[in-house]
Amino acid sequence: MQPAARRRLLVVLASLTLALLVADLAGWAGADRVRNVGGLVLGPVQRALSGAPRDELAAVRAENVRLRAVAAEQQHRLDELGRLEELLGSAATTGRTLVPARVVATDVSPLGGRSVTIDVGSNDGVRPDSTVVAADGLVGRVTAVSPWTADVQVLGSAGSVVAVRVGPAGTLATVSPPAAGDSESRPRGSLRLTGVVPATPVVGDVVRTLGSVDETPYAAGIVVGTVTAVDPDRGQLTRSATVRPAIDVDAIDVVGVLLPTARSTTRPTTRPTTRPTTQATTGLTTGAPR
């Protein structure tokens, strides 16, 4: 049967099927007779259509599979572009020079924490101890570089300690993975905040990187996470707390490597301006006016 004739028959079948459906829903008394006649008429047609060449059906199915794969790949690329735009427009990258990258491998350490491999390296200007960020905040730091790839120690890995400022006041502290002997139970993937100076963090405080000389290994002002719980006061000089990281370590994909920029000029000196103080004088007058 020719393709054009097959299409016309399909249209007729669809129309008759729709008519039978409407008749059933409307409760028409003659619906049974129409269904019987339709079966007698359409039965041979359906058998003719079912005899379509198998190679044509296989070709159609293969083309559908190919088109679905193409659509999925295009959607994946669109998602990556969206994440890249989000990264470039985030506070973590504003005013900074960076190299965009994708995570191409990941490894979970038996000692705790995670490292990832990204698809940029020394040929792209990446150096060890460069800060790595995502749109939501700090990812970690570069630990090893090859010409085309680099390894990144992800925030919260065993042995990683980051100097931070906490809350609006910028109180000094550090964040690290929970220690084995930690007296407090912390959720999986959370960080331990330890104060450096006497202060009490507050739930909801944003934690940001303190920064390092020449922005290595951590640039200043990058969001690390948020305080979610404060440990009980047991008479210690400094308070500790739980911090939820700003990034999801299980879903790191598009990242940016911040290229450190060393200061090449001296910082200008300034002299504070002293303002003259005005003192009010009170005159006391005695006696009658002259």
C-alpha positions in Angstrom: 0.0 0.0 0.0 1.3 3.4 -0.9 2.2 5.8 1.9 -0.4 8.4 0.8 -3.2 5.8 0.7 -2.1 4.5 4.1 -2.3 8.1 5.6 -5.8 8.5 4.2 -6.9 5.3 5.8 -5.4 6.3 9.1 -7.4 9.5 9.0 -10.6 7.6 8.3 -9.9 5.2 11.2 -9.2 8.0 13.5 -12.5 9.8 12.5 -14.5 6.6 13.0 -12.9 5.9 16.4 -13.7 9.4 17.5 -17.3 9.1 16.4 -17.7 5.8 18.3 -16.1 7.4 21.4 -18.5 10.3 21.3 -21.5 8.0 20.8 -20.5 5.9 23.8 -20.0 9.0 26.0 -23.4 10.4 24.9 -25.2 7.1 25.7 -26.6 6.8 22.1 -28.7 3.7 21.8 -27.4 2.9 18.3 -23.8 2.9 19.3 -23.6 -0.9 19.5 -24.9 -1.3 15.9 -22.4 1.4 14.7 -19.6 -0.4 16.5 -20.5 -3.8 14.9 -20.6 -2.3 11.4 -17.4 -0.5 12.1 -15.7 -3.7 13.0 -16.8 -5.4 9.8 -15.6 -2.5 7.7 -12.4 -1.6 9.5 -11.2 -5.1 10.2 -9.8 -5.7 6.7 -8.3 -2.2 6.7 -6.5 -2.8 10.0 -5.1 -6.1 8.7 -3.9 -4.4 5.6 -2.2 -1.7 7.6 -0.6 -4.2 9.9 1.0 -5.7 6.9 3.2 -2.7 6.4 6.8 -3.6 5.6 8.8 -4.3 8.7 11.9 -2.5 7.4 9.8 0.7 7.2 8.7 0.4 10.8 12.2 -0.4 11.9 13.5 2.7 10.1 10.9 4.9 11.7 11.7 3.5 15.2 15.4 4.1 14.6 14.8 7.6 13.4 12.7 8.3 16.5 15.5 7.0 18.7 18.1 9.2 16.9 15.9 12.3 17.2 15.3 11.7 20.9 19.1 11.4 21.4 19.7 14.7 19.5 17.0 16.5 21.5 18.5 15.3 24.8 22.0 16.4 23.7 20.7 19.8 22.7 18.9 20.2 26.1 22.1 19.2 27.9 24.0 21.9 26.1 21.3 24.5 26.8 21.5 23.5 30.5 25.3 24.0 30.5 25.0 27.4 28.9 22.4 28.4 31.5 24.8 27.4 34.3 27.6 29.2 32.7 25.6 32.4 32.4 24.6 32.0 36.1 28.3 31.6 37.0 29.4 34.7 35.1 26.7 36.8 36.6 27.2 35.7 40.2 28.7 37.7 43.0 31.6 35.1 43.3 33.0 36.1 39.9 32.0 39.8 39.6 35.1 41.9 38.9 37.4 38.9 38.8 39.3 37.1 35.9 38.3 33.5 35.6 38.6 30.4 33.4 35.3 28.5 33.0 35.5 24.7 33.4 33.5 21.6 33.6 33.9 18.7 36.1 35.0 15.6 34.1 35.8 13.2 37.0 35.3 12.9 40.7 36.8 10.8 43.5 35.7 10.2 47.1 38.6 9.9 49.6 38.5 7.0 52.1 39.5 9.6 54.7 36.5 11.8 53.9 35.8 14.5 51.5 35.9 14.7 47.7 38.1 15.8 44.9 37.2 16.6 41.3 39.0 16.9 38.0 38.2 19.8 35.7 38.9 20.2 32.0 41.3 23.1 32.2 45.0 23.2 33.1 48.3 25.1 32.9 47.8 25.8 29.2 44.7 27.8 30.2 46.6 29.8 32.9 45.5 27.6 35.9 48.0 27.4 38.7 48.1 25.4 41.9 46.3 27.0 44.9 43.8 28.9 42.6 40.3 29.4 44.0 37.5 27.4 42.4 34.0 28.7 42.6 30.5 27.9 41.4 27.6 30.3 41.0 26.5 29.7 44.6 29.9 30.0 46.2 33.2 28.3 47.1 34.0 24.9 45.6 37.6 24.5 46.8 41.1 25.0 45.6 43.4 23.6 42.9 45.9 21.1 44.2 47.5 19.8 41.1 47.7 20.9 37.5 48.6 19.2 34.2 48.6 20.9 30.7 44.9 20.2 30.1 43.3 19.3 33.4 43.5 20.2 37.1 42.6 18.5 40.4 40.5 20.4 42.9 40.2 19.7 46.6 36.5 20.3 47.4 35.4 22.2 50.4 35.0 19.9 53.4 37.7 17.4 52.4 39.8 15.9 55.1 42.5 18.3 56.2 41.1 21.4 54.6 40.7 24.5 56.8 39.4 27.8 55.4 39.7 31.1 57.2 36.4 32.9 57.2 34.4 35.9 58.4 31.0 35.3 60.0 27.9 37.4 59.8 27.6 41.2 59.3 30.3 42.0 61.8 32.8 39.8 60.0 33.9 37.9 63.1 37.0 35.8 62.4 36.7 32.0 62.4 37.6 28.8 60.5 35.6 26.1 58.8 36.7 22.5 58.5 35.1 19.1 58.1 33.7 17.7 61.4 36.4 16.0 63.4 36.1 12.3 64.5 36.0 13.4 68.2 33.6 16.3 67.7 31.2 16.5 70.6 28.3 17.6 68.4 26.5 15.5 65.8 26.4 17.3 62.5 24.5 16.5 59.3 26.2 14.7 56.4 28.1 17.2 54.3 28.1 20.0 56.8 31.1 21.9 58.1 32.4 22.8 61.6 32.8 26.5 62.3 35.3 27.3 65.0 35.6 30.9 66.3 39.0 32.5 66.5 37.9 35.4 68.7 35.3 35.4 71.5 32.0 35.7 69.7 28.7 33.9 69.3 27.5 33.1 65.8 23.8 33.4 65.0 21.7 30.9 62.9 21.4 32.4 59.5 24.8 34.2 59.5 26.5 34.0 56.1 30.1 32.7 56.2 32.5 34.2 53.6 36.2 33.6 52.9 38.7 35.8 54.7 41.0 35.9 51.8 44.7 35.2 51.3 47.8 37.1 50.0 47.6 37.3 46.2 44.2 35.5 46.5 45.8 32.1 46.9 44.6 29.7 47.9 41.3 31.5 48.6 40.1 34.8 47.3 38.3 37.1 49.8 34.5 37.5 50.1 33.4 34.2 48.5 30.3 32.7 50.2 31.2 29.4 52.0 27.9 28.7 53.6 25.3 29.6 56.2 25.2 28.9 60.0 22.4 26.4 60.7 23.0 25.6 64.3 25.2 26.9 67.2 26.8 24.5 69.6 25.9 24.7 73.3 27.9 27.0 75.5 30.1 24.8 77.8 32.2 27.6 79.1 34.6 27.7 76.2 36.2 31.1 75.1 35.0 30.7 71.5 31.8 29.2 70.2 31.5 26.6 67.4 28.7 26.0 65.1 27.4 24.0 62.1 27.6 25.4 58.6 25.7 24.2 55.6 27.9 24.7 52.5 26.6 27.0 49.7 27.3 24.3 47.1 26.0 20.8 46.7 29.2 18.7 46.4 27.3 15.8 44.8 26.2 18.0 41.9 29.2 20.2 41.0 29.3 20.7 37.2 30.2 24.1 35.7 32.8 26.0 37.8 35.2 28.9 37.4 38.9 29.0 38.3 39.8 32.5 39.6 43.1 33.6 38.2 45.1 35.2 41.0 46.3 38.8 40.4 49.3 40.0 42.5 49.5 43.6 43.4 52.0 45.4 41.1 51.8 48.9 42.5 52.2 50.3 46.0 49.1 51.3 47.9 48.9 55.1 48.2 49.3 56.6 51.6 46.8 58.9 53.2 46.7 61.3 56.1 43.6 61.6 58.1 42.1 65.1 58.1 41.6 66.6 61.5 38.5 68.6 61.9 38.6 71.7 64.2 36.4 71.2 67.3 34.0 73.9 68.2 33.6 74.6 71.8 30.6 76.6 73.0 31.3 79.3 75.5 28.8 80.7 77.9 29.1 84.3 79.1 27.6 85.1 82.5 26.5 88.7 82.9 26.0 90.3 86.3 24.7 93.6 87.2 22.4 95.9 85.3 22.9 96.5 81.6 24.7 99.6 80.7 
